[in-house]
Amino acid sequence: MSNSAYATIQDVITLSGKMYTAEEQERIGALLPLVSDALRYEAVKVGKDLDQMIENDTTGAYASVVKLVTVDILVRVMRQSMEGEPMSQESQSGLGYTWSGTYAVAGGGIAAAIMRNDLKRLGLRVQRYGMEAMYGRYPRNDGNSV
């Protein structure tokens, strides 16, 4: 299994369309292998090898999808504020004082930045279906019985 990152710092800058400071670029460089390993781990959890899936793709399109997902996750992480809580929306009122806010990533953290849609795009989440009968078991589409 390869431990290389699926994207580069330059990929993040180019695909996000945002200029990052030297400090932010250093952080991106440190996060790239971690995010890539987190994606590898998500693949292992469903019995797949992400690096092998990239190698087996004859079109090269899957490698681009993995790169895009990696960049999306990193951009999401970089959007989070390092000071205080990462808020995406906040409102305040006057005299009776009311405050409300919405967190950018519920639960916070880097691991929470990997969303279900990212895993679906990589083919690591599929909808399961099945049914249970009163007198027997029926197979699901993943080979297990209900």
N, C-alpha and C positions, 0 to 999 in steps of 0.2 A: 504494500500500500504506500502510495506516495504521500509525503507530508508537505508538498508544495501548496502554495495558496492558489485559489482559483482565479484571482484577479490581482492586479498590481496597483500601486498608489496612483500611477498615471491613468489607469482605467477608471478609478474612482473619480479623479479630477475631471477627466474627459466626459464620462457618461453622466455625471451629476451636473456638470455645467457650472460648478462652483469653485472658486479659488479658496484654498485652505492655507492657513498660516503654516510656518515651519513646525510649530508645536503640534498642530492638528495633523499634519502629514506624518509626523513621528508616531502619533497615536494610531493613525490609520495603518501604518506599517506594522505596528505591534498587534493590531486587531485582525489583520488579514488572515494570518495562519490560524488564529483561534476560531474565527467564523468559518473558515474552510473545514477545520476539524470538527466543528459543531455540526456542519452539514453532513460530513462523513458519518458521524455518530448517528444522526437521524436516519441515514440510509441503513446502517447496520441494524438499527432497532427494528426495521421492517424486512430484514434479510437481504438487503441489496448492497452492492459495492459501487459507490458513486464513481470512483476512478475507473473501474472496469466498464461501467455504463458509458463513460465518456470515450474510452478506447474502442468500444464495440460500435459506436455510432459512426457510420461510414460517411455521413453528410457533414459532420463537424458542427451541426446546428446545436446539438445538445451541450457541447462545451460552451457555446455562446450563451445559452440559456442559464447554465450554471454560473457563468461570469456575471450575467445581469442580476441574478438572484443575489449573489454575493455582494455586488455593488449596492443593490437596493437595501440590503440589511445594514451595510456599513453606513450608508447615507442616513438611514433611520437612527442608527446609534449616534452618529455625529450630530444629529439634530437635537439630541437630548442635551440639556444644559448641564454643565458640570457643577454649577453652584446651585444649591437648593434643589427643589423638586422639579422635574421636567414637566412643565405645564404647557398644554397646547392652547388652552383657553382659560381666561380668568375674568371675573366681573366683580365689581364692588359697588355698594350703594352708600348713601350718606347717613344722616342722623340716626336712623334706627339700626344702622350698620348691618349689612348683609354681605357675605362673601361667598362666592362659589367658584369652583375651578375644575377643570378636566385634565387629568394626567395624560401626557403624550403616549406613554406605554404603560398600560395598567400592569402593576406588579414591578415595573421598572427593570433595570438591568439589561445586560447584553443578551443573555439567553432568551429573554422575553421578546427580543426584537425579531426573532425568527417566527414568522407567522404561518398559519396553516396554508394560506395561499401560496407562500413561497414553496412549501413542501409539495403542494399540488402541482405547481409548475414543473417541479423536478420529477414528478411521477412517484413520489414517496408516500402519497396518501391517496387511497382510492375509496370510493364509497362501497361499503359492504351491504349486501342485502341477503336476506334469508327469512325463513319463517319456521314456526314451530307448529307441529300438528299434534293433535290430542293422542295419536297412537303411534307416533314414530318421529324420526328425525329427517330433516331435509338438508342437503348440502348447500353451503353458501358458495359464492363465487370465488372465495379465497381457499377453497379446498377443505375447510373445516365444516363440521356439522353443527346445526343448531339444535 
